[in-house]
Amino acid sequence: MSPWHDAATKEYYDTRAPEYDEWYLGLGRFAERERPGWDQAVRALEAAVASLAPARTLDVACGTGFLTRHLSGQVTGLDQSERMLAIAHDRLPEARFVQGDAIQLPFGDGAFDRVFTGHFYGHLEPGAREAFLAEAARVAPELVVVDSAVRPDHERVEWQERVLNDGSRFQVYKRYFDGDELAAELGGGTVLLASDWFVMVATGD
Ligand SMILES: C[S@@+](CC[C@H](N)C(=O)[O-])C[C@H]1O[C@@H](n2cnc3c(N)ncnc32)[C@H](O)[C@@H]1O
């Protein structure tokens, strides 16, 4: 187990797994949130993911598979959380799902055409960030990163307290991105989507 695969992160995502999609769908606690344009932005994000050319794709930190299901080609999802993976597997019985650590990917060099990752990169602190990018580059020539867009009500970098439906509380490191800045940070890339809520950047091929 690498230092990035810590018990608190695992507990947070295992606990959150059954309610994770409420964030996308505006249900539960998210029904009360004021999120102008959110539903349209989620649909545009789904369309942007669906527009990626078919490829042997590794979806790192795939979670419940909410975005994974829009990837075409031969898709493998990886996540550290078995409860997330169980939901993803029910959603996409045809895809392959693997439990593992994003920072030590259990795949050979060049095993994929593309690494895709949604709402994971922005949770990585310095150190883990570079380690993940090196791992992604080792297993695939292309990287597509989806993450949260800069918001007027958030700092670019925050430690947030997340409260789950059972009242449990977790501290989460979270960044918000400008598309061009994210592309520059990744070493150059193309901004495929920049909405009020999401950015999607492709690097490599
Ligand atoms: C915010 S969710 C994103 C889920 C999905 N990709 C999406 O865009 O909705 C972050 C996911 O990262 C996973 N995760 C966190 N640290 C990880 C690590 N070191 N290795 C693999 N997965 C990890 C969590 O279990 C969780 O499913």
The ligand as an SDF file (V2000), in Angstrom:
LIG
                    3D

 27 29  0  0  0  0  0  0  0  0999 V2000
  -14.4000   12.2020   -6.3040 C   0  0  0  0  0  0  0  0  0  0  0  0
  -14.4220   10.4930   -6.7150 S   0  0  0  0  0  0  0  0  0  0  0  0
  -14.4280   10.5460   -8.4970 C   0  0  0  0  0  0  0  0  0  0  0  0
  -15.2250    9.4130   -9.1150 C   0  0  0  0  0  0  0  0  0  0  0  0
  -15.4030    9.5030  -10.6390 C   0  0  0  0  0  0  0  0  0  0  0  0
  -14.1370    9.4000  -11.3330 N   0  0  0  0  0  0  0  0  0  0  0  0
  -16.1170   10.7640  -11.0600 C   0  0  0  0  0  0  0  0  0  0  0  0
  -15.5610   11.5590  -11.8410 O   0  0  0  0  0  0  0  0  0  0  0  0
  -17.2410   10.9670  -10.6330 O   0  0  0  0  0  0  0  0  0  0  0  0
  -12.7600   10.0560   -6.3670 C   0  0  0  0  0  0  0  0  0  0  0  0
  -12.4910    8.5610   -6.4610 C   0  0  0  0  0  0  0  0  0  0  0  0
  -11.0880    8.3660   -6.2860 O   0  0  0  0  0  0  0  0  0  0  0  0
  -10.8970    7.1400   -5.6040 C   0  0  0  0  0  0  0  0  0  0  0  0
   -9.5360    7.1870   -5.0680 N   0  0  0  0  0  0  0  0  0  0  0  0
   -9.0430    8.0400   -4.1330 C   0  0  0  0  0  0  0  0  0  0  0  0
   -7.7270    7.8140   -3.9370 N   0  0  0  0  0  0  0  0  0  0  0  0
   -7.3890    6.7690   -4.7490 C   0  0  0  0  0  0  0  0  0  0  0  0
   -6.1760    6.0780   -4.9990 C   0  0  0  0  0  0  0  0  0  0  0  0
   -5.0350    6.3920   -4.3850 N   0  0  0  0  0  0  0  0  0  0  0  0
   -6.2040    5.0870   -5.9070 N   0  0  0  0  0  0  0  0  0  0  0  0
   -7.3610    4.7300   -6.5520 C   0  0  0  0  0  0  0  0  0  0  0  0
   -8.5350    5.3610   -6.3520 N   0  0  0  0  0  0  0  0  0  0  0  0
   -8.5460    6.3760   -5.4750 C   0  0  0  0  0  0  0  0  0  0  0  0
  -12.0020    7.1120   -4.5890 C   0  0  0  0  0  0  0  0  0  0  0  0
  -12.2580    5.8290   -4.0820 O   0  0  0  0  0  0  0  0  0  0  0  0
  -13.1600    7.7010   -5.3980 C   0  0  0  0  0  0  0  0  0  0  0  0
  -13.9320    6.6990   -6.0130 O   0  0  0  0  0  0  0  0  0  0  0  0
  1  2  1  0
  2  3  1  0
  2 10  1  0
  3  4  1  0
  4  5  1  0
  5  6  1  0
  5  7  1  0
  7  8  2  0
  7  9  1  0
 10 11  1  0
 11 12  1  0
 11 26  1  0
 12 13  1  0
 13 14  1  0
 13 24  1  0
 14 15  1  0
 14 23  1  0
 15 16  2  0
 16 17  1  0
 17 18  1  0
 17 23  2  0
 18 19  1  0
 18 20  2  0
 20 21  1  0
 21 22  2  0
 22 23  1  0
 24 25  1  0
 24 26  1  0
 26 27  1  0
M  CHG  2   2   1   9  -1
M  END
$$$$
